[in-house]
């Protein structure tokens, strides 16, 4: 019994001496795709790690592209079939981001949206 108490005290002391590093969970956004619209579950997220899910609620194939206004890097998902999803993981700096479907003329037909990433 004494050994258990001593071992527990040592573990508690070691845990208190080395604080845990808090890692913020990633921001999450779902982008629902239909013909011919992109709907975001939220329009503002915090900068840093982000998980962006494309959910295809339509009848056509869709994908998702994402680029910060003024930037050159484009993030994207693979093509998503109806009733399927794809997950995009990215580290996003602050700024305004344009989202769109790059398949055929989908963007020109209204499949675009704006996402704001704040500090």
C-alpha positions in Angstrom: 0.0 0.0 0.0 2.8 2.4 0.9 4.6 1.7 -2.5 1.4 2.6 -4.4 1.1 5.9 -2.5 4.7 6.7 -3.1 4.5 5.8 -6.8 1.3 7.9 -7.1 3.0 10.9 -5.4 6.0 10.6 -7.8 3.8 10.5 -10.9 1.8 13.5 -9.6 4.9 15.5 -8.9 6.4 14.8 -12.3 3.1 15.8 -14.0 3.0 19.0 -12.1 6.6 19.8 -12.8 6.2 19.5 -16.6 3.1 21.3 -17.7 1.1 19.8 -20.6 1.5 21.7 -23.9 -2.0 22.8 -25.0 -2.7 22.3 -28.6 -5.7 24.2 -30.0 -8.1 21.9 -31.9 -8.4 22.7 -35.6 -11.1 25.0 -36.8 -13.8 23.1 -38.7 -16.0 24.1 -41.6 -18.3 22.0 -43.7 -19.0 23.1 -47.2 -22.1 21.7 -48.7 -22.2 21.4 -52.5 -25.4 21.3 -54.6 -26.2 22.4 -58.1 -24.9 25.2 -58.3 -24.2 26.5 -54.8 -21.6 26.2 -52.0 -23.0 26.6 -48.5 -20.6 27.1 -45.5 -21.4 26.0 -42.0 -19.6 29.1 -40.8 -18.0 32.0 -42.7 -15.3 33.0 -40.1 -12.7 30.8 -38.5 -9.5 31.3 -36.5 -6.1 31.2 -38.3 -4.1 28.0 -37.9 -5.0 24.4 -38.5 -8.3 23.9 -40.2 -10.3 20.9 -41.4 -12.6 21.7 -44.2 -15.1 19.0 -45.2 -16.7 19.0 -48.7 -20.1 17.3 -48.5 -21.7 16.6 -51.9 -25.4 16.9 -51.5 -26.0 17.3 -55.2 -26.4 15.0 -58.1 -23.3 16.0 -60.0 -19.6 15.5 -59.2 -18.0 18.4 -57.3 -14.7 19.4 -55.9 -13.4 22.3 -53.8 -10.6 24.8 -54.3 -9.5 27.4 -51.8 -7.1 30.3 -52.3 -6.3 33.3 -50.1 -7.1 36.6 -51.9 -3.7 38.0 -52.9 -2.0 34.6 -52.4 -0.9 32.1 -55.0 -1.3 28.7 -53.1 -4.4 26.8 -54.0 -5.6 24.0 -51.7 -8.1 21.4 -53.0 -10.0 18.2 -52.6 -10.4 15.4 -55.0 -13.6 15.1 -57.0 -16.4 14.0 -54.7 -19.3 11.9 -55.9 -22.9 12.6 -54.8 -23.6 11.7 -51.2 -19.9 11.4 -50.4 -17.4 13.7 -48.6 -13.7 14.7 -48.7 -11.7 16.3 -46.0 -9.1 19.0 -46.6 -6.6 19.7 -43.8 -4.6 22.9 -44.1 -2.8 25.5 -42.0 -4.4 28.8 -43.0 -2.9 32.3 -42.3 -5.3 35.2 -41.7 -7.0 36.6 -44.7 -10.0 36.3 -47.0 -10.3 33.1 -48.9 -12.3 32.4 -52.1 -13.7 28.9 -52.4 -15.0 27.4 -55.6 -15.8 24.2 -57.5 -13.3 23.8 -60.4 -15.3 21.3 -62.4 -16.5 22.4 -65.8 -18.5 25.7 -65.6 -19.6 25.2 -62.0 -17.8 28.3 -60.7 -19.4 30.5 -63.4 -22.8 29.1 -62.5 -22.5 30.2 -58.9 -20.4 27.6 -57.0 -18.2 30.0 -55.1 -18.1 31.3 -51.6 -16.0 33.4 -49.2 -14.3 32.3 -46.0 -12.7 34.8 -43.5 -9.7 33.6 -41.5 -9.0 35.9 -38.5 -6.1 36.1 -36.1 
